Amino acid sequence: MPLVTSRRSLFAALGASAAGLLPRAAISASGAGGEAEVCVLTPQSIEGPFYRDPRLVRADIAEGRAGVPLRLRLRVVEAGSCQPVAGARVDVWHCDAQGLYSGYPGQGDSRAVDTSGQTFLRGSQTTDAAGWVSFDTIYPGWYAGRATHIHVKAFLDARTMLTGQIYFPDALNEFLYTQVPAYQGRRAERFIVNANDGIANEEDPHRRAFCAVKEEAERYLATLTLGVDRARDARSGERRESRGGRPERPPPGAGGGPPPDLRRPARLTLKDRLAALVPGLRREP
């Protein structure tokens, strides 16, 4: 699938004053995690309600789902020393362009989509000698209550080292969701971006797992270094719904109600969106 040929229509919609800033924001990460030389500890995050282990050892996880092609490259290293962690199992899973996870009933804006038995956008790979794994997928969509993200788990010797979430630049999210047909036609409105996502904001903003995104001829390439501590069992620190803390809201209709503060979020104005998308632009009090 070819990428969108022009960003001009998005720049026009957001205003000429921001147009010069958006291309840079759209293809770069907001944090340092995408650089292999930065080996900070990646923050733990909640697993969420949609993890499954279908034991699908594969690099291509798209299964023909509509969306912009994305290659996700992850490197697992020891935090601090930057030593690559070879032989680690890395699982990823995320929603499709319309916000659907595979393997669950009652999804979508209509709450009528059943993906039980399906396995799209899920897979597992083992890190090579340099700590790298690669997945061919599509750019993730969104669902009510959450910013754009991909879930990741890293295991070594059957022990969970990391349960985390990977975030994307909001300017690129906005561009794709408004310009690419596969992401359009939603009944719901997108209120949550990186700046007001409750799960993301529980993490240290200096260590939040933003990937670096590069535009290639036939896909986007997203890269991120995952810093882990092999001496620590991540399961002891995982924040799950059953252990308290802020639960992740599932896609509409997938079971359980949203937290009260996410039921009717405030509508994002154009100025609010620009403040969330463009570095250095602040909301007025």
C-alpha positions as CSV (number, residue, x, y, z in Angstrom):
1,M,0.0,0.0,0.0
2,P,1.5,3.3,-1.0
3,L,1.9,6.1,1.6
4,V,-0.1,9.3,1.4
5,T,1.6,11.5,-1.2
6,S,1.1,14.9,0.4
7,R,0.8,16.5,3.8
8,R,-0.4,19.8,2.4
9,S,-4.1,19.2,3.2
10,L,-3.3,18.5,6.9
11,F,-1.1,21.6,7.2
12,A,-3.8,23.8,5.7
13,A,-6.3,22.4,8.2
14,L,-4.1,23.1,11.1
15,G,-3.0,26.5,10.0
16,A,-0.1,28.0,8.2
17,S,1.7,29.1,11.3
18,A,2.2,25.5,12.4
19,A,2.9,24.0,9.0
20,G,6.7,24.5,9.2
21,L,6.8,22.6,12.5
22,L,4.7,19.6,11.8
23,P,6.9,17.7,9.4
24,R,9.7,17.5,12.0
25,A,7.3,16.4,14.7
26,A,5.7,13.8,12.4
27,I,8.8,11.7,11.9
28,S,10.8,12.1,15.1
29,A,10.3,10.8,18.6
30,S,9.6,13.0,21.6
31,G,12.0,11.2,23.8
32,A,15.5,9.7,23.6
33,G,14.4,6.0,23.7
34,G,14.7,5.5,19.9
35,E,18.4,6.0,19.9
36,A,20.4,2.8,20.4
37,E,23.1,4.7,22.5
38,V,20.6,5.7,25.1
39,C,20.1,2.8,27.5
40,V,17.8,3.9,30.2
41,L,15.4,1.6,31.9
42,T,12.1,1.4,29.9
43,P,9.2,2.0,32.3
44,Q,6.8,-0.8,33.1
45,S,3.2,-0.3,32.1
46,I,0.0,-2.2,32.5
47,E,-0.5,-5.3,30.4
48,G,-4.1,-4.4,29.6
49,P,-7.0,-6.7,29.0
50,F,-6.1,-7.9,25.5
51,Y,-2.9,-9.9,25.9
52,R,-3.0,-13.4,24.5
53,D,-0.2,-15.9,23.8
54,P,-1.1,-17.7,20.6
55,R,2.5,-18.9,20.3
56,L,2.9,-17.2,16.9
57,V,6.6,-17.0,16.2
58,R,6.6,-14.8,13.2
59,A,7.9,-11.5,11.9
60,D,5.0,-10.6,9.6
61,I,1.9,-10.0,11.9
62,A,-0.3,-7.9,9.6
63,E,-2.4,-10.8,8.2
64,G,-3.6,-8.5,5.4
65,R,-5.2,-5.9,7.7
66,A,-5.8,-2.6,6.0
67,G,-3.5,0.2,7.0
68,V,-0.2,2.0,6.4
69,P,2.7,-0.5,6.4
70,L,5.0,-0.3,9.4
71,R,8.2,-2.1,10.3
72,L,8.8,-2.1,14.0
73,R,12.4,-2.7,15.1
74,L,13.1,-3.2,18.8
75,R,16.4,-3.6,20.5
76,V,16.6,-5.1,24.0
77,V,19.6,-4.0,26.0
78,E,20.7,-4.0,29.6
79,A,19.9,-0.6,31.1
80,G,23.0,1.4,32.0
81,S,25.6,-0.9,30.4
82,C,23.9,-1.0,26.9
83,Q,24.9,-4.6,26.6
84,P,22.6,-6.3,24.1
85,V,20.3,-9.1,25.5
86,A,20.4,-12.0,23.1
87,G,17.9,-14.8,23.1
88,A,15.1,-12.8,24.7
89,R,11.6,-13.5,23.5
90,V,9.7,-10.3,22.5
91,D,5.9,-10.3,22.1
92,V,4.0,-7.4,20.5
93,W,0.3,-6.8,20.0
94,H,-1.8,-3.8,19.0
95,C,-5.2,-2.8,17.5
96,D,-5.9,-2.4,13.8
97,A,-6.7,0.8,11.9
98,Q,-10.3,0.8,13.3
99,G,-9.3,0.1,16.9
100,L,-9.9,-3.6,16.9
101,Y,-7.8,-6.2,18.8
102,S,-7.8,-9.8,17.5
103,G,-9.3,-12.6,19.7
104,Y,-12.1,-10.8,21.5
105,P,-15.9,-10.2,20.9
106,G,-18.0,-7.0,21.3
107,Q,-15.5,-4.6,19.8
108,G,-15.6,-1.5,17.5
109,D,-17.5,1.7,17.7
110,S,-20.7,-0.3,17.2
111,R,-19.7,-2.9,19.8
112,A,-20.8,-5.5,17.4
113,V,-17.5,-6.8,16.0
114,D,-16.4,-10.3,17.1
115,T,-12.7,-11.1,16.4
116,S,-12.7,-14.3,18.5
117,G,-10.3,-16.9,17.1
118,Q,-8.4,-14.3,15.0
119,T,-4.7,-13.6,15.5
120,F,-4.0,-10.4,13.5
121,L,-1.4,-8.0,14.8
122,R,0.1,-10.4,17.3
123,G,3.5,-12.1,17.2
124,S,6.7,-13.1,18.9
125,Q,10.3,-13.0,17.9
126,T,13.7,-13.8,19.6
127,T,16.4,-11.2,19.8
128,D,19.6,-11.8,17.8
129,A,23.1,-11.5,19.0
130,A,22.8,-7.7,18.9
131,G,19.5,-7.7,20.7
132,W,17.3,-6.8,17.8
133,V,13.9,-8.1,16.7
134,S,11.8,-6.9,13.8
135,F,8.0,-7.1,13.0
136,D,6.2,-6.2,9.8
137,T,2.8,-4.8,10.7
138,I,0.5,-1.8,10.0
139,Y,0.5,1.6,11.8
140,P,-1.7,1.1,14.8
141,G,-5.1,2.8,15.0
142,W,-6.8,4.1,18.1
143,Y,-9.7,3.3,20.4
144,A,-11.7,5.4,22.9
145,G,-9.8,6.3,26.1
146,R,-6.3,5.7,24.9
147,A,-3.6,7.4,22.8
148,T,-1.9,5.5,19.9
149,H,0.2,2.6,21.3
150,I,1.7,-0.8,20.8
151,H,2.0,-3.3,23.7
152,V,5.2,-5.2,24.2
153,K,6.5,-7.9,26.6
154,A,10.0,-9.2,26.9
155,F,11.0,-12.5,28.4
156,L,14.2,-14.2,29.2
157,D,14.4,-17.8,30.5
158,A,10.6,-17.8,31.0
159,R,10.9,-14.7,33.2
160,T,9.1,-11.4,32.3
161,M,11.7,-8.6,32.1
162,L,9.4,-6.0,30.7
163,T,5.7,-5.3,30.2
164,G,5.5,-1.9,28.4
165,Q,3.7,0.3,25.9
166,I,5.2,2.0,22.9
167,Y,3.9,5.5,21.8
168,F,4.0,7.4,18.5
169,P,4.4,11.1,17.6
170,D,1.0,12.7,17.7
171,A,1.5,14.8,14.6
172,L,2.0,11.7,12.6
173,N,-1.1,10.1,14.2
174,E,-3.2,13.1,13.4
175,F,-2.0,13.1,9.8
176,L,-2.6,9.4,9.1
177,Y,-6.0,9.3,10.9
178,T,-7.3,12.2,8.9
179,Q,-5.8,11.4,5.5
180,V,-5.7,7.6,5.1
181,P,-9.1,6.0,4.3
182,A,-8.3,2.8,6.4
183,Y,-8.3,4.9,9.6
184,Q,-11.4,7.0,8.8
185,G,-15.2,6.4,9.0
186,R,-15.3,6.1,12.7
187,R,-18.5,6.8,14.8
188,A,-16.4,7.8,17.8
189,E,-14.3,10.9,18.1
190,R,-10.7,10.8,19.2
191,F,-10.3,12.8,22.3
192,I,-7.1,11.2,23.8
193,V,-3.6,12.1,22.6
194,N,-0.2,11.6,24.2
195,A,-0.6,14.8,26.3
196,N,-3.8,13.7,28.1
197,D,-3.5,9.9,28.1
198,G,-3.8,8.7,31.7
199,I,-1.8,5.6,31.3
200,A,1.1,7.3,29.5
201,N,1.2,10.1,32.0
202,E,1.8,7.7,34.9
203,E,5.2,7.1,33.4
204,D,8.3,9.2,33.8
205,P,8.1,11.7,30.8
206,H,11.8,11.5,30.4
207,R,11.7,7.7,30.0
208,R,8.4,7.3,28.3
209,A,8.8,4.8,25.4
210,F,8.3,7.0,22.3
211,C,9.6,5.3,19.2
212,A,11.5,7.1,16.5
213,V,9.7,7.0,13.1
214,K,11.3,7.3,9.7
215,E,9.5,7.5,6.4
216,E,10.7,5.0,3.8
217,A,9.5,4.5,0.2
218,E,7.0,1.7,1.0
219,R,6.5,1.9,4.8
220,Y,7.2,3.7,8.0
221,L,10.1,2.4,10.1
222,A,9.7,2.7,13.9
223,T,12.7,1.9,16.1
224,L,13.0,1.8,19.9
225,T,15.6,0.6,22.4
226,L,14.1,-1.3,25.3
227,G,16.3,-1.0,28.4
228,V,15.7,-3.9,30.9
229,D,17.2,-5.0,34.2
230,R,17.8,-8.7,34.0
231,A,18.2,-8.9,37.8
232,R,14.6,-7.7,38.3
233,D,11.5,-9.8,37.8
234,A,9.1,-7.4,36.1
235,R,6.1,-9.4,37.2
236,S,6.6,-8.2,40.8
237,G,6.1,-4.6,39.6
238,E,3.4,-5.0,36.9
239,R,0.3,-2.9,37.4
240,R,-2.7,-5.0,36.6
241,E,-6.4,-4.2,37.0
242,S,-6.6,-6.9,39.7
243,R,-3.8,-5.3,41.7
244,G,-5.1,-1.8,41.9
245,G,-3.9,1.3,40.1
246,R,-5.4,2.8,37.0
247,P,-7.1,0.2,34.8
248,E,-6.7,0.5,31.0
249,R,-10.0,1.1,29.3
250,P,-10.7,-1.6,26.7
251,P,-12.2,-0.9,23.3
252,P,-15.9,-0.1,23.5
253,G,-18.0,-3.1,24.3
254,A,-15.1,-5.4,25.1
255,G,-16.1,-5.8,28.7
256,G,-16.0,-3.5,31.7
257,G,-16.8,0.1,31.9
258,P,-14.4,3.0,31.4
259,P,-13.1,4.9,34.4
260,P,-15.4,7.7,35.3
261,D,-13.0,10.4,34.3
262,L,-12.9,8.9,30.7
263,R,-16.6,8.7,30.1
264,R,-17.1,12.1,28.6
265,P,-13.7,13.8,28.0
266,A,-13.5,17.4,27.1
267,R,-13.6,18.1,23.4
268,L,-10.2,19.0,22.0
269,T,-10.3,22.3,20.2
270,L,-8.0,23.1,17.3
271,K,-5.8,25.1,19.7
272,D,-5.6,22.2,22.1
273,R,-4.6,19.8,19.3
274,L,-1.9,22.1,18.1
275,A,-0.6,22.4,21.7
276,A,-0.4,18.6,21.9
277,L,1.1,18.1,18.5
278,V,3.6,20.9,18.0
279,P,6.7,21.1,20.2
280,G,7.0,24.3,22.1
281,L,3.4,25.4,21.6
282,R,1.6,25.8,24.9
283,R,-2.1,26.0,25.7
284,E,-3.3,29.4,27.0
285,P,-4.5,29.3,30.6
